[in-house]
Amino acid sequence: MHQPVGDLFSDTLVERLARTRRVGVLTGAGISAESGVPTFRDEGGLWQRFKPEELANVKAFLENPALVQGWYRHRREVIEGVDPNPGHDALAALEQLVTERGGSFHLATQNVDGLHHRAGSESVSELHGSLTRTYCIDCEREATPDEVAALTNADDETRAECPDCGGLLRPDVVWFGEQLPETEIRAAERAAGTADVYLSVGTSSVVFPAAGLPLTAAANGAYTAEINPERTPLSRQLDEHVSGKAGDVLPRLVERVRTMQAETS
Ligand code: BV8
C-alpha cells in the first residue's frame, strides 16, 4: 500500500496518471455530493428514508408506481437545480490531458444525474442509466421533456401514464435485479481490464457488477486508488486509499499530473 508522503496522494499515483497509456475511472454518488445531490447511503442519503428494495426494483414500482415515480420526480427536480462541481471538472480535464498525449481514458459512472456529460467528459459509460430519460413500460415510447415536465407537476398520488397507450412511465435507470446496459458494462469492463491506472471515486463499493470494476483493474495489474472520505470494502484490496472529498482531491491531483506531464513532454 503506497502511503502518500506530505500530500494527500502518492507520487506513484501522479506518475501513473501522467505517464501511462490507459486510464480508467469509476464514480459513484459521492462525486455529485458536493453539487448538492444527496448520496444513497450516507447520513441523510436517499436510501436513509427508503430501502433499495422499497423503491429501486420493478416489483416495488408495479406495487406502488406513484411512490416510485414521485421519488424519481423529486430526484429529477434536485438535478435540474445543480451544476457539476470541481470533481466532475477535474475528471473532464484529466481526460483531455490523457487523450492529448495519445493515451486512452474511460469513465464508468453509477450516477444517473448526467453531471459528467455536463462537465465535458466524453468517454462515459452510464452503467445505471439516466434520469434524463423516461419511457413507457408497455409501448416503450420515450416521453418527451415536455411530457416529463408535466409529470413533474403532478401531485405525488397521480400515476404518470403514457400519453399514447396509458402504460406506466418509468425512469430509464437500472433497478436491482435488472441487467445493466450491455454496451455500457462491456466498455467499462474492457477499460478496467486493460487500464494501467484506475481510480474509484465516491462509491461505497457495495453494488455489483460496478463495484467489481476496480478489482478487475487490480487483477490485471493496474495501479488502483480509491478517493473517498471513508474506507470501503474495497479499500484494502486497492493500492492506495486517498482520504478526502472528490472536489478537493481531484483538482489537486490533476494539477500535479498536468505539471508532471508538461515537464516530460
Ligand atoms: C444485475 C438505481 C444481473 C438507479 C441502483 C454480485 C454480488 C452481490 C450482489 C449482486 C451481484 N450481482 C448482482 C447483484 C445484485 C445487486 C447488488 O449488487 N446488490 C447489492 C446491494 C448486494 N445488483 C443488481 O441487481 C444489478 N443488476 O447485476 O443484474 C443480476 C441480478 C440479480 C442477481 C445477480 C445478477 C443492478 C445494480 C443497479 C441497482 N440500481 N440504483 C438510481 O436510482 O440511481 S443502485 C444505487 O447504488 C445507485 O445506482 C448508486 O449508484 C449505487 C451505488 O451507490 P454509490 O454510488 O456508491 O452511493 P452511496 O451513497 O452508496 O455511497 C456514496 C459514497 O461516496 C460513500 O462511500 C461516501 O463515503 C462517499 N462520499 C460522500 N461524499 C463524498 C464521497 N466521496 C468523495 N467525495 C465526496 N464529497
Boltz pocket constraint, residues with backbone or C-beta under 6 A from the ligand:
constraints:
  - pocket:
      binder: B
      contacts: [[A, 27], [A, 28], [A, 29], [A, 30], [A, 31], [A, 33], [A, 34], [A, 39], [A, 40], [A, 41], [A, 42], [A, 45], [A, 56], [A, 110], [A, 111], [A, 112], [A, 128], [A, 173], [A, 174], [A, 175], [A, 176], [A, 177], [A, 178], [A, 179], [A, 180], [A, 201], [A, 202], [A, 203], [A, 204], [A, 205], [A, 206], [A, 207], [A, 208], [A, 209], [A, 227], [A, 228], [A, 229], [A, 230], [A, 231], [A, 232], [A, 244], [A, 245], [A, 246], [A, 247]]
      max_distance: 6.0
